[in-house]
């Protein structure tokens, strides 16, 4: 299935919140227990746009059927070139290639921004998410057993990673003292 991938706008917040809410309430890929409000996603869309970080949506006609974004992996300045992804597809649209299209586009945009590494933290060690990331070139770099408690059981977190662009082969381009912090 081919969908249109475009940057998220604040008007997408309701659809994004609905997609995520289903995963919060019925899945183990996220360790959140209460779904965030649409207003929280409006703020996230705005915040990522201000930083130049990618936040994408997949649309089938006008309907948002998935989303993906990248944020700096950790807040400290030395992490400025590593990002973490987040990707969710509407529960009734999973398995149709939407996640692969989103992740492929996110990799391109994260590299264009200047990130050199992308990390996926896969809650619940979700097999479909692991397979998606592996298909897109990620390698498993760690597993943390029992880091989450949800749905009446302990859940593992799997870390996967992929180099972007030159990865660690060269130093990052100079950007000024506060350009990335």
Rosetta blueprint (number, residue, H / E / L):
1 X L
2 X L
3 X L
4 X E
5 X E
6 X E
7 X E
8 X L
9 X L
10 X H
11 X H
12 X H
13 X H
14 X H
15 X H
16 X H
17 X H
18 X H
19 X H
20 X H
21 X H
22 X H
23 X H
24 X H
25 X H
26 X H
27 X L
28 X L
29 X L
30 X L
31 X L
32 X L
33 X L
34 X L
35 X L
36 X L
37 X L
38 X H
39 X H
40 X H
41 X H
42 X H
43 X H
44 X H
45 X H
46 X H
47 X H
48 X H
49 X H
50 X H
51 X H
52 X L
53 X L
54 X L
55 X E
56 X E
57 X E
58 X E
59 X E
60 X E
61 X L
62 X L
63 X E
64 X E
65 X E
66 X E
67 X E
68 X E
69 X E
70 X E
71 X E
72 X E
73 X L
74 X L
75 X L
76 X L
77 X H
78 X H
79 X H
80 X L
81 X L
82 X E
83 X E
84 X E
85 X E
86 X E
87 X E
88 X E
89 X E
90 X L
91 X H
92 X H
93 X H
94 X L
95 X L
96 X L
97 X L
98 X H
99 X H
100 X H
101 X H
102 X H
103 X H
104 X H
105 X H
106 X H
107 X H
108 X H
109 X H
110 X H
111 X H
112 X H
113 X H
114 X L
115 X L
116 X L
117 X E
118 X E
119 X E
120 X E
121 X E
122 X E
123 X E
124 X L
125 X L
126 X L
127 X H
128 X H
129 X H
130 X H
131 X H
132 X H
133 X H
134 X H
135 X H
136 X L
137 X L
138 X L
139 X E
140 X E
141 X E
142 X E
143 X E
144 X E
145 X E
146 X E
147 X E
148 X E
149 X E
150 X E
151 X L
152 X L
153 X E
154 X E
155 X E
156 X E
157 X E
158 X E
159 X E
160 X E
161 X E
162 X E
163 X E
164 X L
165 X L
166 X L
167 X L
168 X L
169 X L
170 X L
171 X L
172 X L
173 X L
174 X L
175 X L
176 X L
177 X L
178 X L
179 X L
180 X L
181 X L
